[in-house]
Amino acid sequence: MTIKLCGFALSNYYNKVKLILLEKGIPFEEELVMTKSSDEAVLNASPLGKVPFIHTDAGSLCESQVIADYLEAAYPQPALVPADPFQAAKLKEIVTFIELHLELVARELYPQAFFGATVSQGTQDRVRALLTKNIAGFKRLAKFAPYVGGDTFTQADCAAWVSLPLVAMASKAVLGEDLLTAGGIDWKPYAQMIGARPAAQKVSASREADQQRIAAIKAQAAASR
């Protein structure tokens, strides 16, 4: 079976799936697809034009956690989800908290944090309040012992490593404070630990290359004006 991973390496959800593929040793190809594409072939695979999505011999799948669950079922070894049903559910609980209650909330700050736009004061105040509350909840779930779910590297680490730094950086850039650190989440040593893994280093290298690609496109566009 050949898997084609579609998206771009600055996407944290693309990198979550890529890290899973690399950690599991699953052969795959990559295809550059930008988000919000109106290409009919893209929309047939990802109806909202979101990335990542994958093509498999059986068909296409979108949404990063759907893809992660498929990869775990299709390629069970090495396992990134506990065999025990309750422990597997606890892991998904952590992933849901990271992506729904932290990253998705912080995403409202990204236009100002990373793209030069401005976020209204009302949005900033609302995001600060939500993140402060949600980080306190996440702290009750996360173990960092040394991995986010306990003593074993899992899918939850693939989600945490790509998203927690964005939450921290966006809140620092826009709100003037790294709300994760302020909330008692010592995420930097954890991120460094995961980042030292060979698979994570490959993801980081691709992300840096994509940053350079996009910077070159912006520079070329500015020069042509």
Steps between C-alpha positions, in 0.01 A plus 500: 500500500632842407396800709524852365496775762365827362549841655793721591765482769406820685169344600513358851231244416691392190806458720302301755410244233850506351652433843267202548595361158870537575478359853313196370737453207217511247616567142340813357533770239430869544310736273500876550143625537414834656197547719173638361572363154206517260640223282234238441741213564588649839136558593415142412752388761452782752160666449596818691835532327681441829831324545620247572330223309630172374448282195509126554433202275154485657419869459561836664468620859506847653517637858821427687354288781296292258822436309687424823237246605508337157878470507488341844244244385670425170854497639466391864874462564673684647196598704440868568171433681468279811329163455285553809174671390484734797862608467448550127204723579706698752758560229230628262377722783841669512510538121153655504598746773813605311331548166152620594551689825853637452613519135162584348451780754853636449450484122297819520824678588698361205412780253681751722761264645624359170347681201520874566129560550329648807276319747240713678533569871171324559632184335823525698313530829272208416787278391700585811210405727429177313862392481560574866205282597578224251871483584407445865279211386773357276744509791274258686521250212856530373769300678830590330652191663694544276243477219177695499294190581747320728809285449439403135518696173153505344275678254445762767865601472464537124217746566667678791839553338357674191237712678613599849782724374254684276269567794794635699646711219167647392400598852844651563498696174147639530415494870850572626516182705563132431179375656616137506801585715293742709253218556769268633564297183877462463476423130845601375704208644227266380508647149879468493479136609252408227688714251812288553327192359620414145147516361440841657829629361384407151173685557689805629731503198204490262326777692808723481532434127135594452553823694777587256279407203220727614740784588646479147151516348416808709829667408441435131147638524624813677772554239253477213272774630 
